[in-house]
Amino acid sequence: MAAEDLTPHLAYIEVYGARRVSAEKVRRALGVEPGGLLPPREDLEERVSKVSGVTEARVEAVCCDGHNLVLYVGVADRESAHMEYHETPTGDLTLPPSLFSAYKNFLDEVSESIHGRNNDEDLTNGYSLMADPASRSLQQSFLPAVAQDLATVDRVLREAADPEQRAAAAYLLQYAPRNEHASKLMTDGLQYALRDPDDGVRRTAIRALKAVMVGAKLHPEQQVHIEPTWYIELMNSVVWSDRREASQALVDLTESRNPDTLALLRERALPSVIEMARWRQLQYALPPFILAGRMAGLDEAVIKKAWLSGERDDVLDQVLHSRKHKQAQSS
C-alpha cells in the first residue's frame, strides 16, 4: 500500500490589494494551479511584479486548507491605497548587552516551550507572562531592566539599523512601567514601530501592543491609550501578516463603536476590509467581517447570525450601501 503523500500543495489563491489590475491577470502571471507545488516565494513575487500596472507585490503561503497551502498574493497598483513606512534607520545603537542576551535566551526558551506544548500566555497585566516557568522568569526580569533603560530601548526601536535590535526593543517596550511618562513613551514607541520598514519588527510591535491593550482594558487606571490610525493604514498593506494582525487589533479597538474610528476605517480602508471579509479561510475572514458589520451599524448579534448562516454578502452589501448613503448626505 502506497504511503499517503503529505507534501503541501496549493489549495487556492487569494489576490488582494489590486484596484486597477485584474486579479485574474495576477493569477495567470503566477503560473501555478491548485494541486500543484509552489515555486520559491521570490520567483512568484518576481512574476507578479512584471504584470503591467503592478507597483509592488508580496506573496505568502499560509497553512492550511486540509493538508494544502493557501497562497495570499498582495498587489499594489497606481490606484491602490498605500501604507507608508518609515525610512530604514541607520544608527549603530544597540540594547544593553545583558538585556539583549536575556531577550535572546527568552526566544530560545519560548521555542522549547512550544515544542513542549506549554506556550500559554497571560496578558492581563498589560505585558506577556508565559506559563512556561523558565520563559516567565526571564520576562519578569525584563520589568526592572526596561525601567532602568527605558530611554535606550525607545531610541533603539526608532534609530537602530539592525532590525533584530529594533524587534527586540519593540517586544521589550511592553514591560515599561505604567506611569504617565513611561506609558506614553511605550505607546508612542510601539505605534511608531507599526510603520517600521521591516515586517518582523511590525509583527513584534503588534504582538506587544496586543498585551498592552488587554492590560489597558482590564486596568483603566493605567490610562493607556492606543490610536487606531496606523492599524487602519496597515489594512492597506501588501503584506498579508500586516492585514491579518491589524484586522484582529481593530476588532478590539472598535468594540465601543467610536464613530470617529469607524468613519476613519470606512474612509481609509473599506475596500480592503471587504476583500478580506471574503477570504475563504474563515479564521482570517472573520475579523474584517466583524469590522464590516460594525461599519454598517449592525448589532453584534446580527453580525454573528449572518456569519454563522453564511450570509456574508448581505452584510457587505449593507456596508457599501451605508457608505453611499453617507456620501450622499455629505454632498
C-alpha positions as a Markdown table, in Angstrom:
| # | Residue | x | y | z |
|---|---|---|---|---|
| 1 | Met | 0.0 | 0.0 | 0.0 |
| 2 | Ala | 1.5 | 3.4 | -1.0 |
| 3 | Ala | 2.2 | 5.9 | 1.7 |
| 4 | Glu | 0.0 | 9.0 | 1.8 |
| 5 | Asp | 1.6 | 12.0 | 0.1 |
| 6 | Leu | 1.7 | 14.7 | 2.8 |
| 7 | Thr | 3.7 | 17.2 | 0.7 |
| 8 | Pro | 1.9 | 20.5 | 0.9 |
| 9 | His | 0.3 | 21.5 | -2.4 |
| 10 | Leu | -1.6 | 24.6 | -3.4 |
| 11 | Ala | -5.2 | 24.7 | -2.4 |
| 12 | Tyr | -6.2 | 28.0 | -3.9 |
| 13 | Ile | -5.1 | 31.6 | -4.4 |
| 14 | Glu | -6.4 | 34.8 | -2.8 |
| 15 | Val | -5.4 | 38.0 | -4.5 |
| 16 | Tyr | -5.9 | 41.3 | -2.6 |
| 17 | Gly | -5.0 | 45.0 | -2.9 |
| 18 | Ala | -5.3 | 45.3 | -6.7 |
| 19 | Arg | -7.7 | 48.0 | -7.8 |
| 20 | Arg | -6.8 | 48.7 | -11.5 |
| 21 | Val | -5.0 | 45.4 | -12.2 |
| 22 | Ser | -7.3 | 42.4 | -12.5 |
| 23 | Ala | -6.9 | 39.5 | -10.1 |
| 24 | Glu | -7.2 | 37.1 | -12.9 |
| 25 | Lys | -4.2 | 38.6 | -14.6 |
| 26 | Val | -2.2 | 38.2 | -11.4 |
| 27 | Arg | -3.3 | 34.6 | -11.1 |
| 28 | Arg | -2.2 | 33.9 | -14.7 |
| 29 | Ala | 1.2 | 35.5 | -14.1 |
| 30 | Leu | 1.8 | 33.3 | -11.1 |
| 31 | Gly | 1.8 | 30.2 | -13.3 |
| 32 | Val | 0.6 | 27.8 | -10.6 |
| 33 | Glu | -2.6 | 25.9 | -10.3 |
| 34 | Pro | -4.5 | 24.3 | -7.4 |
| 35 | Gly | -3.0 | 20.9 | -6.6 |
| 36 | Gly | 0.5 | 21.9 | -7.8 |
| 37 | Leu | 3.7 | 22.5 | -5.9 |
| 38 | Leu | 4.7 | 26.1 | -5.1 |
| 39 | Pro | 7.9 | 27.7 | -6.5 |
| 40 | Pro | 10.0 | 29.8 | -4.2 |
| 41 | Arg | 8.4 | 32.9 | -2.9 |
| 42 | Glu | 10.9 | 35.2 | -4.6 |
| 43 | Asp | 10.1 | 33.7 | -8.0 |
| 44 | Leu | 6.4 | 34.2 | -7.5 |
| 45 | Glu | 6.8 | 37.8 | -6.5 |
| 46 | Glu | 9.1 | 38.5 | -9.5 |
| 47 | Arg | 6.4 | 37.1 | -11.8 |
| 48 | Val | 3.7 | 39.3 | -10.4 |
| 49 | Ser | 5.9 | 42.3 | -10.3 |
| 50 | Lys | 6.2 | 42.1 | -14.1 |
| 51 | Val | 2.5 | 42.4 | -14.6 |
| 52 | Ser | 1.7 | 45.7 | -16.3 |
| 53 | Gly | 0.5 | 48.3 | -13.7 |
| 54 | Val | 1.7 | 46.4 | -10.7 |
| 55 | Thr | 3.9 | 48.6 | -8.5 |
| 56 | Glu | 4.5 | 46.2 | -5.6 |
| 57 | Ala | 3.8 | 42.5 | -4.9 |
| 58 | Arg | 4.1 | 40.3 | -1.8 |
| 59 | Val | 3.3 | 36.6 | -1.6 |
| 60 | Glu | 2.8 | 34.4 | 1.4 |
| 61 | Ala | 1.8 | 30.7 | 1.6 |
| 62 | Val | -0.4 | 30.1 | 4.7 |
| 63 | Cys | -1.3 | 26.8 | 6.3 |
| 64 | Cys | -3.7 | 25.1 | 5.7 |
| 65 | Asp | -6.7 | 24.0 | 3.7 |
| 66 | Gly | -6.7 | 20.3 | 4.5 |
| 67 | His | -3.0 | 19.4 | 4.0 |
| 68 | Asn | -2.6 | 22.1 | 1.4 |
| 69 | Leu | -1.4 | 25.7 | 1.4 |
| 70 | Val | -3.3 | 28.9 | 0.6 |
| 71 | Leu | -1.4 | 31.4 | -1.4 |
| 72 | Tyr | -2.1 | 35.0 | -0.4 |
| 73 | Val | -0.9 | 37.5 | -3.1 |
| 74 | Gly | -0.8 | 41.2 | -2.1 |
| 75 | Val | -0.7 | 43.6 | -5.0 |
| 76 | Ala | -0.4 | 47.4 | -5.2 |
| 77 | Asp | -1.1 | 49.4 | -8.3 |
| 78 | Arg | -1.4 | 53.1 | -9.1 |
| 79 | Glu | -5.0 | 53.2 | -7.7 |
| 80 | Ser | -4.3 | 51.2 | -4.5 |
| 81 | Ala | -4.2 | 52.8 | -1.1 |
| 82 | His | -0.7 | 52.6 | 0.1 |
| 83 | Met | 0.8 | 52.0 | 3.6 |
| 84 | Glu | 3.8 | 54.4 | 4.1 |
| 85 | Tyr | 6.6 | 53.0 | 6.2 |
| 86 | His | 9.5 | 54.9 | 7.8 |
| 87 | Glu | 12.8 | 55.2 | 6.1 |
| 88 | Thr | 15.2 | 52.4 | 7.2 |
| 89 | Pro | 17.1 | 53.7 | 10.3 |
| 90 | Thr | 20.9 | 53.9 | 10.0 |
| 91 | Gly | 22.0 | 54.3 | 13.6 |
| 92 | Asp | 24.6 | 52.0 | 15.3 |
| 93 | Leu | 22.7 | 51.9 | 18.6 |
| 94 | Thr | 22.2 | 48.6 | 20.4 |
| 95 | Leu | 20.4 | 47.5 | 23.5 |
| 96 | Pro | 22.4 | 46.9 | 26.7 |
| 97 | Pro | 24.2 | 43.6 | 26.1 |
| 98 | Ser | 22.7 | 42.0 | 29.2 |
| 99 | Leu | 19.2 | 42.9 | 28.2 |
| 100 | Phe | 19.6 | 41.8 | 24.6 |
| 101 | Ser | 21.2 | 38.5 | 25.8 |
| 102 | Ala | 18.2 | 37.9 | 28.2 |
| 103 | Tyr | 15.8 | 38.6 | 25.2 |
| 104 | Lys | 17.7 | 36.0 | 23.1 |
| 105 | Asn | 17.5 | 33.5 | 25.9 |
| 106 | Phe | 13.8 | 34.2 | 26.2 |
| 107 | Leu | 13.3 | 33.4 | 22.5 |
| 108 | Asp | 15.1 | 30.1 | 22.9 |
| 109 | Glu | 13.0 | 29.2 | 25.9 |
| 110 | Val | 9.8 | 30.1 | 24.1 |
| 111 | Ser | 10.8 | 27.8 | 21.2 |
| 112 | Glu | 11.4 | 25.0 | 23.7 |
| 113 | Ser | 8.1 | 25.6 | 25.4 |
| 114 | Ile | 6.2 | 25.5 | 22.1 |
| 115 | His | 7.7 | 22.1 | 21.4 |
| 116 | Gly | 6.7 | 21.0 | 24.8 |
| 117 | Arg | 3.2 | 22.3 | 24.3 |
| 118 | Asn | 3.4 | 24.7 | 27.2 |
| 119 | Asn | 3.0 | 28.0 | 25.4 |
| 120 | Asp | 0.0 | 29.5 | 27.2 |
| 121 | Glu | 0.3 | 33.2 | 27.7 |
| 122 | Asp | -1.2 | 35.6 | 30.3 |
| 123 | Leu | -1.6 | 39.2 | 29.1 |
| 124 | Thr | -3.8 | 40.5 | 31.9 |
| 125 | Asn | -1.1 | 42.8 | 33.4 |
| 126 | Gly | -0.6 | 44.5 | 30.1 |
| 127 | Tyr | 2.5 | 42.5 | 29.3 |
| 128 | Ser | 3.2 | 38.9 | 28.4 |
| 129 | Leu | 3.8 | 36.3 | 31.0 |
| 130 | Met | 4.3 | 32.8 | 29.7 |
| 131 | Ala | 3.1 | 29.7 | 31.5 |
| 132 | Asp | 6.5 | 28.1 | 31.0 |
| 133 | Pro | 8.4 | 28.8 | 34.2 |
| 134 | Ala | 11.8 | 29.5 | 32.5 |
| 135 | Ser | 10.2 | 31.9 | 30.0 |
| 136 | Arg | 8.2 | 33.6 | 32.6 |
| 137 | Ser | 11.2 | 34.1 | 34.8 |
| 138 | Leu | 13.1 | 35.9 | 32.0 |
| 139 | Gln | 10.0 | 38.0 | 31.2 |
| 140 | Gln | 9.8 | 39.1 | 34.9 |
| 141 | Ser | 13.4 | 40.1 | 34.7 |
| 142 | Phe | 12.5 | 42.5 | 31.9 |
| 143 | Leu | 10.4 | 44.7 | 34.2 |
| 144 | Pro | 13.3 | 46.2 | 36.2 |
| 145 | Ala | 15.7 | 46.1 | 33.3 |
| 146 | Val | 13.4 | 48.0 | 31.0 |
| 147 | Ala | 12.5 | 50.5 | 33.7 |
| 148 | Gln | 16.2 | 51.2 | 34.1 |
| 149 | Asp | 17.0 | 51.6 | 30.4 |
| 150 | Leu | 13.7 | 52.8 | 29.0 |
| 151 | Ala | 15.0 | 55.7 | 27.1 |
| 152 | Thr | 17.7 | 53.5 | 25.4 |
| 153 | Val | 15.1 | 50.9 | 24.5 |
| 154 | Asp | 13.0 | 53.6 | 22.9 |
| 155 | Arg | 15.9 | 55.0 | 20.9 |
| 156 | Val | 17.0 | 51.6 | 19.7 |
| 157 | Leu | 13.4 | 51.0 | 18.4 |
| 158 | Arg | 13.4 | 54.2 | 16.4 |
| 159 | Glu | 17.1 | 54.5 | 15.3 |
| 160 | Ala | 18.9 | 51.2 | 15.2 |
| 161 | Ala | 19.9 | 50.0 | 11.7 |
| 162 | Asp | 19.7 | 46.3 | 12.8 |
| 163 | Pro | 16.1 | 45.1 | 12.6 |
| 164 | Glu | 16.8 | 42.4 | 15.1 |
| 165 | Gln | 17.7 | 45.1 | 17.6 |
| 166 | Arg | 14.5 | 47.0 | 16.7 |
| 167 | Ala | 12.4 | 43.9 | 17.1 |
| 168 | Ala | 13.9 | 43.2 | 20.5 |
| 169 | Ala | 13.2 | 46.7 | 21.6 |
| 170 | Ala | 9.6 | 46.5 | 20.3 |
| 171 | Tyr | 9.0 | 43.4 | 22.3 |
| 172 | Leu | 10.7 | 44.8 | 25.5 |
| 173 | Leu | 8.8 | 48.1 | 25.5 |
| 174 | Gln | 5.6 | 46.3 | 26.7 |
| 175 | Tyr | 7.4 | 45.9 | 30.1 |
| 176 | Ala | 7.7 | 49.6 | 30.7 |
| 177 | Pro | 6.4 | 51.0 | 34.0 |
| 178 | Arg | 2.8 | 52.1 | 34.0 |
| 179 | Asn | 3.2 | 55.8 | 34.9 |
| 180 | Glu | 2.3 | 58.8 | 32.8 |
| 181 | His | 5.7 | 59.4 | 31.3 |
| 182 | Ala | 6.7 | 55.8 | 30.7 |
| 183 | Ser | 3.3 | 54.7 | 29.4 |
| 184 | Lys | 3.2 | 57.5 | 26.8 |
| 185 | Leu | 6.8 | 56.7 | 25.7 |
| 186 | Met | 5.8 | 53.0 | 25.5 |
| 187 | Thr | 2.6 | 53.5 | 23.4 |
| 188 | Asp | 4.2 | 56.2 | 21.2 |
| 189 | Gly | 7.2 | 53.9 | 20.5 |
| 190 | Leu | 5.1 | 50.9 | 19.7 |
| 191 | Gln | 2.7 | 52.8 | 17.5 |
| 192 | Tyr | 5.8 | 54.3 | 15.7 |
| 193 | Ala | 7.0 | 50.7 | 15.2 |
| 194 | Leu | 3.8 | 49.9 | 13.3 |
| 195 | Arg | 5.4 | 51.8 | 10.4 |
| 196 | Asp | 8.8 | 50.1 | 10.6 |
| 197 | Pro | 10.1 | 49.1 | 7.2 |
| 198 | Asp | 10.8 | 45.5 | 8.4 |
| 199 | Asp | 7.9 | 43.0 | 8.6 |
| 200 | Gly | 9.3 | 41.3 | 11.7 |
| 201 | Val | 9.6 | 44.5 | 13.7 |
| 202 | Arg | 6.0 | 45.4 | 12.8 |
| 203 | Arg | 4.7 | 41.9 | 13.8 |
| 204 | Thr | 6.6 | 42.1 | 17.1 |
| 205 | Ala | 5.2 | 45.6 | 17.8 |
| 206 | Ile | 1.7 | 44.4 | 17.1 |
| 207 | Arg | 2.2 | 41.5 | 19.5 |
| 208 | Ala | 3.4 | 43.8 | 22.2 |
| 209 | Leu | 0.6 | 46.2 | 21.7 |
| 210 | Lys | -1.9 | 43.4 | 22.0 |
| 211 | Ala | -0.7 | 42.8 | 25.5 |
| 212 | Val | -0.7 | 46.5 | 26.3 |
| 213 | Met | -4.4 | 46.8 | 25.0 |
| 214 | Val | -5.5 | 43.8 | 27.1 |
| 215 | Gly | -4.0 | 45.4 | 30.2 |
| 216 | Ala | -5.4 | 48.8 | 29.5 |
| 217 | Lys | -8.9 | 47.4 | 29.2 |
| 218 | Leu | -8.7 | 45.5 | 32.4 |
| 219 | His | -6.9 | 48.2 | 34.3 |
| 220 | Pro | -8.3 | 51.6 | 33.3 |
| 221 | Glu | -6.2 | 53.3 | 36.0 |
| 222 | Gln | -3.2 | 52.7 | 33.7 |
| 223 | Gln | -4.6 | 55.4 | 31.4 |
| 224 | Val | -3.0 | 53.8 | 28.4 |
| 225 | His | -4.5 | 55.0 | 25.0 |
| 226 | Ile | -3.9 | 53.3 | 21.7 |
| 227 | Glu | -4.7 | 55.1 | 18.5 |
| 228 | Pro | -6.4 | 53.1 | 15.7 |
| 229 | Thr | -4.8 | 55.2 | 12.9 |
| 230 | Trp | -1.9 | 53.1 | 12.0 |
| 231 | Tyr | -3.8 | 49.8 | 12.3 |
| 232 | Ile | -6.3 | 51.2 | 9.8 |
| 233 | Glu | -3.4 | 52.1 | 7.4 |
| 234 | Leu | -2.0 | 48.6 | 7.8 |
| 235 | Met | -5.2 | 47.2 | 6.4 |
| 236 | Asn | -3.9 | 48.5 | 3.0 |
| 237 | Ser | -0.5 | 46.8 | 3.3 |
| 238 | Val | 0.5 | 44.4 | 0.6 |
| 239 | Val | 1.9 | 42.2 | 3.4 |
| 240 | Trp | -0.6 | 39.5 | 4.5 |
| 241 | Ser | 0.6 | 39.4 | 8.1 |
| 242 | Asp | 0.1 | 43.2 | 8.4 |
| 243 | Arg | -3.5 | 42.9 | 7.4 |
| 244 | Arg | -4.2 | 39.8 | 9.5 |
| 245 | Glu | -2.8 | 41.4 | 12.7 |
| 246 | Ala | -4.3 | 44.8 | 12.0 |
| 247 | Ser | -7.8 | 43.4 | 11.5 |
| 248 | Gln | -7.6 | 41.5 | 14.8 |
| 249 | Ala | -6.5 | 44.6 | 16.7 |
| 250 | Leu | -9.2 | 46.7 | 15.1 |
| 251 | Val | -11.9 | 44.3 | 16.3 |
| 252 | Asp | -10.8 | 45.3 | 19.8 |
| 253 | Leu | -10.3 | 48.9 | 19.1 |
| 254 | Thr | -13.8 | 49.3 | 17.5 |
| 255 | Glu | -15.6 | 47.3 | 20.3 |
| 256 | Ser | -17.0 | 50.6 | 21.7 |
| 257 | Arg | -18.1 | 51.6 | 18.2 |
| 258 | Asn | -16.4 | 55.0 | 18.4 |
| 259 | Pro | -18.0 | 56.9 | 15.4 |
| 260 | Asp | -14.7 | 58.6 | 14.5 |
| 261 | Thr | -12.8 | 55.3 | 14.4 |
| 262 | Leu | -15.4 | 53.7 | 12.3 |
| 263 | Ala | -15.6 | 56.7 | 10.0 |
| 264 | Leu | -11.8 | 56.7 | 9.5 |
| 265 | Leu | -11.9 | 52.9 | 8.8 |
| 266 | Arg | -14.6 | 53.5 | 6.2 |
| 267 | Glu | -12.7 | 56.4 | 4.6 |
| 268 | Arg | -9.3 | 54.8 | 4.5 |
| 269 | Ala | -9.8 | 51.0 | 4.3 |
| 270 | Leu | -13.3 | 49.9 | 3.3 |
| 271 | Pro | -12.2 | 48.1 | 0.0 |
| 272 | Ser | -9.5 | 46.2 | 2.0 |
| 273 | Val | -12.0 | 45.3 | 4.7 |
| 274 | Ile | -14.5 | 43.9 | 2.2 |
| 275 | Glu | -12.0 | 41.9 | 0.1 |
| 276 | Met | -10.6 | 40.4 | 3.3 |
| 277 | Ala | -14.0 | 39.5 | 4.6 |
| 278 | Arg | -14.5 | 37.4 | 1.5 |
| 279 | Trp | -11.4 | 35.3 | 2.1 |
| 280 | Arg | -12.1 | 31.6 | 2.2 |
| 281 | Gln | -10.0 | 30.8 | 5.3 |
| 282 | Leu | -12.7 | 31.6 | 7.9 |
| 283 | Gln | -10.3 | 32.5 | 10.8 |
| 284 | Tyr | -8.8 | 35.3 | 8.7 |
| 285 | Ala | -12.1 | 36.5 | 7.2 |
| 286 | Leu | -14.0 | 36.8 | 10.5 |
| 287 | Pro | -12.2 | 39.9 | 12.0 |
| 288 | Pro | -12.7 | 42.0 | 8.8 |
| 289 | Phe | -16.3 | 40.7 | 8.6 |
| 290 | Ile | -17.0 | 41.9 | 12.1 |
| 291 | Leu | -15.5 | 45.3 | 11.1 |
| 292 | Ala | -17.7 | 45.5 | 8.1 |
| 293 | Gly | -20.8 | 44.7 | 10.2 |
| 294 | Arg | -19.9 | 47.4 | 12.7 |
| 295 | Met | -19.4 | 50.0 | 9.9 |
| 296 | Ala | -22.8 | 49.0 | 8.6 |
| 297 | Gly | -24.2 | 49.8 | 12.1 |
| 298 | Leu | -25.4 | 46.2 | 12.7 |
| 299 | Asp | -25.8 | 44.8 | 16.2 |
| 300 | Glu | -23.2 | 42.2 | 17.3 |
| 301 | Ala | -25.9 | 39.5 | 17.4 |
| 302 | Val | -26.9 | 40.3 | 13.8 |
| 303 | Ile | -23.3 | 40.1 | 12.7 |
| 304 | Lys | -22.9 | 36.8 | 14.4 |
| 305 | Lys | -26.0 | 35.4 | 12.9 |
| 306 | Ala | -25.1 | 36.5 | 9.4 |
| 307 | Trp | -21.6 | 34.9 | 9.8 |
| 308 | Leu | -23.0 | 31.6 | 11.1 |
| 309 | Ser | -25.6 | 31.4 | 8.4 |
| 310 | Gly | -23.1 | 32.2 | 5.6 |
| 311 | Glu | -24.8 | 35.4 | 4.6 |
| 312 | Arg | -21.6 | 37.4 | 4.2 |
| 313 | Asp | -22.5 | 39.1 | 1.0 |
| 314 | Asp | -25.7 | 40.6 | 2.6 |
| 315 | Val | -23.6 | 42.3 | 5.3 |
| 316 | Leu | -21.0 | 43.5 | 2.8 |
| 317 | Asp | -23.7 | 44.9 | 0.6 |
| 318 | Gln | -25.1 | 46.8 | 3.6 |
| 319 | Val | -21.8 | 48.4 | 4.5 |
| 320 | Leu | -21.4 | 49.5 | 0.9 |
| 321 | His | -24.9 | 50.9 | 0.9 |
| 322 | Ser | -24.3 | 52.7 | 4.1 |
| 323 | Arg | -21.2 | 54.3 | 2.6 |
| 324 | Lys | -23.1 | 55.5 | -0.4 |
| 325 | His | -25.8 | 56.9 | 1.9 |
| 326 | Lys | -23.2 | 58.8 | 4.0 |
| 327 | Gln | -21.6 | 60.2 | 0.8 |
| 328 | Ala | -24.9 | 61.4 | -0.5 |
| 329 | Gln | -25.7 | 63.1 | 2.8 |
| 330 | Ser | -22.3 | 64.9 | 2.8 |
| 331 | Ser | -22.6 | 66.1 | -0.8 |
